[in-house]
Amino acid sequence: MLSRWRERCPDIAIGVTTGAWIAPDPKQRAHLVAGWRGPAAPDFASVNLHEEGSLELAQQLQAQGIGVEAGLAHPAAAERWLTHPQPDSALRILLEPDANTLEHALAQIDEMEAVLQRIPRQVPRLLHGYDATAWRLLKLAAERGYDTRIGFEDVLVLPDGTPADSNEQLVRVARDILRTPPSS
């Protein structure tokens, strides 16, 4: 499947998830990842550091020549990432607070950022939220110069609360928001 995408989009990095919802057993995930070789291998994979076996999986991916996007849901996951032998080796750090309220999400982000300051080299970041936090964190990502994302995995409604018709509509609205200069 990935080799077909490589033919269609040769200049685009292809990333996948290693989330536990795909294969709950860490040993099974490691076994599946071990099979990622050659043109069927992704360029990078997101690893959720709050999941069992995540640090070992990140090291395995890197040993196979696959980049790692370190997924951090809360400050403890950031602390775990710092135990990696080279925490600055991530292609990107994915900040995705697992908080239900904006206030809690912002607090988690601040705590994760404080932990990440101990990494010797600045690593690119992607920040996004879920549900009630999605749209505000999209704006915060832009304010901080981070990458961001939006889609049905993150939120099902537009900023005004009306249901979104499609991922395309979410992306179009997000693009418009990101193109609008911040008010002073």
N, C-alpha and C positions, 0 to 999 in steps of 0.2 A: 504494500500500500504506500509506504513512504517513498519507495523508489519511483512510483508513478508521479507523486507530487514533486519529486526532485526534477523529473523530466519537464514538468509543466512550469515550475518556478525555480530555476536553477540558482538564482541569486538571493533567495529568501531562506533564512535560517528556519529550520523546522524544529519545534519543541513539542514535548509531550509531558503528561503528568505521570507520576509514579504513586499517586494517591492510594491509600489503603482501601478505598472503596472499590478499587479494581481487583486487588488481590490482598485480602486482609492479613494473610500470614507473611511476615517479613522474609522468611526463607523462600517462600514461593515467589515473592516480588524479586528477590535477588536472583533467583533462577531464571525468571522471565527476562530480566535485564541482561543477564549473561548472554542471552541469545541475540542481543542487538549488535549486529556486526555488519560491516560493509554498507552498501547503499540503503539497506533497510534500517540502519541505525539513525536515530534523530541527532540533530546537532547539539541539542541540550534537552534536559529534563528537569521539571520542577520536582523538588523533594520537600515534603512537608516535615519540618523538623520536630513537630510535636508528635509524630507517629513513631511507633516502636521500630527500631532498626534503621532509622533515617540517616544517621551519621555514617553508618557502615555502607548504606546504599549510595550515599553521595560519594564516598571514597571509591567504591566500586565503579560508579559511572565515570569518574575522572580517570581511573586506571584504564578504562576502556576507551578513553579519548573523547568522551561525551561530556559536554559542559553541564554545569549544575546551576540551576536557579534555586537559591535557598529560600524556601517558603516559611515565613515566620507569622504565626497566628497570635502570639503573645510573648511577653518578655522572657519566659522560661525557654521558649524555642530559640530566642536570640542568644541566650546564655549557652544553650546546647551547641549552637553553631560556632561559638567561640572556642569550643573544645576541639573543633576540626584542626588538624595539623596546620592547615593554611586557610584560615577563614577569609582571606582576601582573594582566594582562588575562584570564588563564585563568579559566574558571568554576570549575575545580577542577584540582588536581594529583593525578594517579593514580600512586601509588607501588606498583610491582609488580616487586620485585627478581627478576632472572632467575637467582638462585642456586639451586643444588641442595641445599644444606644450610642448616639454620636459622642456624648460626653465620655463614656467609657472607652470608645474607640480612640478618641484623641489622647486620652491618658495612656492607653496601651502603646500608641505610636510614639509618644514622648519617651516612655520607658524603654521601648525597643531601640529608639535612636540613641539614647544614652548608653546602652550596652554596646551598640555598634560603633560608637566612637573609639572603642578600644581596638578596633581592627586597624592594622598598620597602614593600609592603603584604602582610599575611598573606593567603594564598589558601587556601580550603578544601581539604582533602586527603581522599583515599580510599586506604586501604592494604589490600592483599590479597596472598596468596601462592599458590604452586602446589605441588601434591603434598605433599611432606614438610613444607613450611613453611606450608601453608594455615591450619591450625587455630590455630597459635601466633600467626600474624600477624593473624588475626581478633581474637584476644584483645588483642594489642598495639594494634590500631586502636582498640578500645574504651577501653583504658587512656589513650590519647593524645587521645581525643575526636574521632577521625577517622571518616569514613564507612568502610564496608567492604562486601564482597560475598562470595558463595559460590555455587558451582554446578559442574556437570560440566566447564565450561571450566577450572576451577581445581583440582578434586580429585574423585576417584572413590570415596574411602573416608570412613567416619565417623572421628571421633577415635580410636576403639579399633582401627582398621585393618580393620574389616569393610566389604565393599562396600556402597555406598549404593544404594538401590533407585531413587531418583529425585532430581531437583533439589528437589522439594518436601521430601523427607526431609532433604536437606542444609540447606535453609533453616530447617526446623523445629528441627533440632539446633543450628544457629547461633544462632537466636533464643533458645533455652533457655540456651545458653552466655552470650549477651550480657545476658540478664536476671538471671543469677546474680551476686550481689555478689562482688567480688574478696575472696579470703581475706586476712586480715591477718597 
